[in-house]
Amino acid sequence: MKKIRLFLVFIISAGISLVPAFAQAQEYISLDLTTDESFETVLSGQEEDDNPVSDEDEEIYKKRKHRFAPLIQAPKKSPDFSSNQESQIDSSGHFFLYNVLSKTAKDIYNLEIEKTNVPSQLLKDKLTFNFEKGPVEKLHLWSAYQMNFSETIPEKGSSTEAFDMNLVNVLIDGTFKGGKEDFRIMLDPLQRKNAPYMGSLFQDLYVETHRIKNTSILVGNSRVGVGMEGNQSPYTLSFVNRSQIARNFSNVRKFGVRVRGDYNLVDYDAGIYSSSTSFTSFFPGHEANVWLNIKPLGKTDGKYGRLITGGGLSSGEKHGTDYFVSGAYVGYDYKRFWVKAEYARANGSNGRAGLTNNRAQGFFATAGYFLTKKIELLARYDQFDPDRNIADNTRREYTIGSNYYLKGQALKLIFNYIYCQNENAVDSHRLMLGTQLLL
């Protein structure tokens, strides 16, 4: 038995003699335990040793215990997942996505957006990137979605229901170094009627410079056309559908050079374009557009409201067919109330309805009132004659509706009731529920 004890003492002494070597290597080797239990607690929790250390061995251990100090340390404290969000993300990878989504949802819930005359995005801060190097100074990625459910009830016949995905846009807005030039790429993955898929996929595709004060020059594919509503962004429309003159005479994009100016008392928009839409053909003809707005109250800082009167024309040729459209507009808003009216007349047109030589005309008037900052009430009278050479074919739409702006234009709900009165077709009633989401 004494021989066995002497052998054990030799083994332990040899092991202790190696401790200085391990201590010198400590800067390269570290002991990282991931439990809150101390070293002694771990040992006490083990089963009873089959070969216990003798009293003599224990005495040797106590004398040399200090030499183990560098290696025998209390482990680092485990992260508190309940109190520190950053610790959760750093220490536990499977919590990362949950924390990001949770924080994003909270930020969106607390986001306050009151402006409804400009589009806003829910994730603008998170999807805007700034660069110190390279030709691009800032990049903003976002997307837009519009959808609606409608039920049409004719006064004779059976009703029909439809769900439409009006709009799906993916946008890239960028600013070049210096901040004087910017660009936009907008993709529309939805298939459009009478247009090749790849041609309609690229919608906005342009570069714009702002080196001249109050003036911008744009080169590329953009929304053009005569009329205030026809040229308006789809993200700020008051109703699910545009007016009839906008749906027929404009609401298209064309490739060309465009100059825009914005001053206190006047603004203008003029350009020369290819008459092709959705890149269906290479320069089948030319088109020239010009629009001028007068702002009599432009220097009153909104004290008496905002008044705009304007007019313009569009003239072009496509595949040997000439077209000419003219229009006039008046709009006024004061505090919670606004009203606008627009008239357009065409001897042939090349808008959303396609190329035609019909002599058409139309008129609409709209009024709106903000009951609260989030609830808007609307009413519109809309009249359109698709061909002045044909009698009794006028179409009239009487619309009442409301918008509920949960987060400005970034998240809103839309309700429209439309009474459609047709001189050469059956009258009908239409209920429309829509929504818009800008991320």
N, C-alpha and C positions, 0 to 999 in steps of 0.2 A: 504493500500500500504506500510505503514511503517513497518507493521508486516512481510510482505513478504520480504522486504529488510533486516530486522533483521534476518530472517530465513536464507537468502542466505549468509549473513555475517557469521553466525554460521557454516554453511556447509563448506564455504571456509576456515575459521579459523581451523576447525577440520581437513580438508585435509592438510593444511600447517603444522599442528602440527605433522603429520605422516612423513614428509619429512626427519627428522633426522634418523628415523628408516630405510628408504629406502637407505639413504646415507651410513649407516653402512653396509648394505647388498650389496653394489655396487661391492665388490670384487667377489661376487658370481653371481650377475645378471648384465649383460651389455646390453646396447642398441646399436644395430647394424643396421643402416639404409643403404639401397643400392641405394640411389638416391643422385644426386649431389645438390638437392635443400636444402636450409637452413630451419631450423625450422620455422622461421618467414615467409618464402616464401610459405611454405606449408599451413600455417594458412591463409595467404592473398588470396590464391587461392580457399578457400572454399566459399560456398554461405553465404549470410548475415545471421547473427544469429537471430533466432526468439525471443530470450530472452537475449538482450545485457546486458553486465555488466555495473552497474551504475558507476558514477564518484567516489562515495565513495568506492566502491569495487575496482576500478582501483587504487586508492590511496593506499589502503591496499596492493595490489599486488606489487606496485612499492617498498614499504618499505621492503618487504620480498623477493624480486626477487632473491637476492643473494643466498638465501637458496635453490633455484632450480638448481644452477649452475652444481652440480655433475650429475644431470639427464638430463639437457637440454644442449646438446652439438652438434656441427656441425658434421654431419656424416663423416665417413672415405671416402676418395676419391675413386671413382670407378676405377677399373683397366682400363688402356688404351689398348684395344685389337689391336689397329693398330700399336703400336710401340714396345711393349714388348712381345715377344713370350712366355717367361716363365709365365708371368701373364695370358696369354691366356690359357695355359695348366692348371695352378693352379686354375683359377677362373671359367673356363667354360669347363666342362668335355667333351662336344660334340666336342670341337676343338682339343682334344688330338690326335686322330687318324690322322686327317688331318695334324697336325703339324709334327707328326712322319714321315708320308709318304713323306711330302714335304721336310723335312730335309734329309731323306734317299736318295731321288731322287737327291737332290742337291749334296750330298756327292759322289754318284755314278758318276754323271756327271763330277765332278772335279777330280775323281780318275785317276791317271796316272799309267798305267801298261805297261812296255815295254818288259819284259822277256817273251819269248814264249817257252822256253825249260822246263818250270815247270808250273804246274797248279796253277792259282790264283783264289780267290773267291771275288765276289763283296761285300759281306756282312761279310767278315772275322772279321773285327774289332767289328762289332755289335753282332756277334754270337759266340764270343770267351769269355769264362767265367773263371775266376780265383777263386780258393777257398783257404781259410786259414786253414780250418779244414777238416778232412776226408782223405781218402786214395788217392783221385784224386786232383791233383794240378791245372790242366787246362783241359778245355773241349771245343772243337770246333765242332759246328753243321753246316753242309752244305749240298748242294744237287747239282746234275749235270743233265743236260738235253741235249740230242742230237736228232735232227730230220732232215729228208731230204725228198725232193720231187724229184722223178726220172722219166724219160721217156726213154724207151728202144725202139729203132727203128731197127728192123731186116732188112736185105737187101732183104729178101723175107718174105712176110706176113705182118700183121698189127701191129702197135705199141701198147705199153701198158704203162699206167701211174700208179704210186704208191706213196703213202705217208707212210713213215715208221717212227715210233718212235724208233729210234735205241737204245736209252739208257735213263733210268730214275734211278738215284741212290740217295739214302739218306744215308749220312755218319755221323758217330760220331767218331771223333778223340780225344783221351784223353792222358794225361800224368800223371803218378802216382807221388806221393810225392818223391822229390829228383831229378826228371828229368831224371833218368837213364832208366826207362821203360815206354813204351807207348803202346797204343792199338788202334785198329780200328774195327768198326762194320759198314759194308756196306750192305744195303738192295737194292734189285732189284725187284720192284713190278710187272714188266712185265713178262708175261708167256713165257717161253722158250720152243722151240721144243725138244721133246725127253727127257724131264726132268720134274720130279714132281715139282709142284708149290712151296711147302715149301722147297724143296731141292735147287731150284734155287733162292729162296728169299734171303737166306743168302749167300753173295758172299765173301767179305773179312771178316774174323772173326779170329783175331789173337792178340797175345801179343808179343812185341819185346823188347829186352834188349840191352843196349849200354854200358855196364860196361867195355868192353874191347875196348881199343883205336882203332879207325878205323875199328871196327868190330861190327856187330850186329847179334844176334841170335833170330830167329823168330819161334814161335810155333803156329800153327793154320792153317786156310784155307787162301791161298793167290794165286796170279797169278804166275804160273811157266811154264817152258817149255824151250826148246832149241830155240835160236834165239833172236836177239836183238829186232826186231819189234814185235815178238810174245809175248814177255814179257814186252813190253812197255805199259805205262799207256794210256788208251783210250783218256784221256784229252789232250794229247800232240801230237796226230797223225796228220800228214800233210794232208792226204786225208780222204775222207769219209770212205772208206774201207781200211782194212789192205791188205798187199800183199797176194798172193795166198798161199805161203808156211806158212805164219802166220795164215791164215784162216783155214788151214787144219791140220798142225802139232802141233800147240800150241794154244794160246789164251784161256786157260782154267785155272780153279783154283782147287787145290788139297790140302788135309790136310796132314801136316807133319811137319818136323823140317828142318829149313833152316838157313844156315850161309852165311853172306855176308861181304866182306871186300872191303874197298876203300882206296887206297894209291896213292901217286903221279904218280907212273909209272905202277901200275897194280891194277886191281880190279877183284873180283871173286864172284861167286854165286854157292853154292852147297847145295843139300838137299836130304832127303829121305822122300818119301810120300806114301800114299795109292794111288793106281791107279784108285780109284773111282773119278768121277767128279759129281759135284752138289749133293753130298750125296745120290747118287742113290743106293748104297749098302755099307755094312760095310766091309771094307778091302778085296776087291775081289782079290787083288794082291799088289805087291810093285812096286815102281818106284824110280830110282835114276837119278838125274840131276846134271850136273856140267858145268860151263861156265867160261872161263878165258879171260880177256881183257888185252892187252899190250898197254901202252900209252907212246910212245917214246918222245913226246914233253911235258910230264907232268910237268916238272920243268922249263919251259920257260915262264910261266905266260901268255900264249896266244900270245906271240910276233910273233910266226910263225904259229899261228893257233892251232888247236887241232886235233890230229891224233889218231885213235883207230883201232887196229886190234885184232880180237878175234876168238874164236872157242869153241865148246863144244859138248856134247852128252847127250842123254837121253836113258835109257834102263829100260824096265819094263815088267810086265806080268799081264794080267787081264783075269780072267775066262779061264785060260789055253792057252791064245793067247800071244805069245811073240812079242815085238816090239822094234825097235832100230832106233833112229834118230840122225844124226850128222849134224853139220853146221859150217860155217865160215863167218866172217863179216869183212868189212873194211869201215871206215868212216872218213871224213875229213871236217872241217869247218874253214873258215877264213873270218873274218869280216862279210860281207853280203852274202857270198857264202857258200854253203855246198853241199856235195855229200856223198852218202853211197850205198853200194852194199852188198848183202847177198845171200848165197847159202845153200841149205839144201837137204839132201838125206835120205830117209827112207826105212827101211825094216820092214814095219808095223808101225803104229802110233796110238796114243791115244789122239788126240787133239780135236779141235772144230768140225771137221768133224766126230768124233766118232771113235770107235775102229775098226781098219782095218788091214789086213795083206798085203795090196798092197805095191808093191815096187815103190815108187813115188820119184820124185825129182823136184826141182824148183829153180829159180834164179830171182832176181830183182835188178835194179839199179835206183836210184832216185837222182835228182839234184834240188836244190832250190836256189832262189836268192831274197833277200829283196830289192825291188825297193825303198821302203821307210821303215820307222820303222813299219808301219802298213800294208803295202801291200807286199805280198810274191807271187812269181811266181814259178810254179812247173812243173816237167816233170818226168815220170816214165815209164820204160820198165819192164814188168812182165811176166815171162814164167813159166808154170807149166805142168808137165807130171804126171797125176794121177796114171799111172801104166806102168812101163818100160817094162813089158812083153807084152803089147799091142801096136802095131804100129799105127802111125798116129792118135794119140789122144791128142796131145799137145794143150794147151790153152795159148794164148798170149793176153795181155792187154797193149795197148798204151794209156797213160793218160797224159793229160795236165790240169793244173788247177791253181787256185789262192786262197789265203786266205786274208781276210780283218780283221785284229785284231783291233776291236774297243776298247777293253779293255784287251789286251793280250789274253791268252787262256780263260779268264773269259767270254768274249763275242766276238764271231767271226762269220764271214760269210764265207761259203765255196762254191766254184764252181769247178766241175770236168767234163771233157769230156773224155769218154773212148771209144776207138775202140777195140771191142772184136773180136779176130780172132781165130776161132776154126777149127781144121783139120777135125773133124768128125761131125760138126754141122754148122748151118747157122751163118755167121758173123753178127755182130750188132753194133749199135752205141748207146751210153747211155749218157744222160745229167743228172747231179745231182746237186741240190742246197741244201745245208745243213746249219745248224746253231748249235752253242754250247753255252750254258749258264751255268755258275757255280756261285751259290749263296752262 
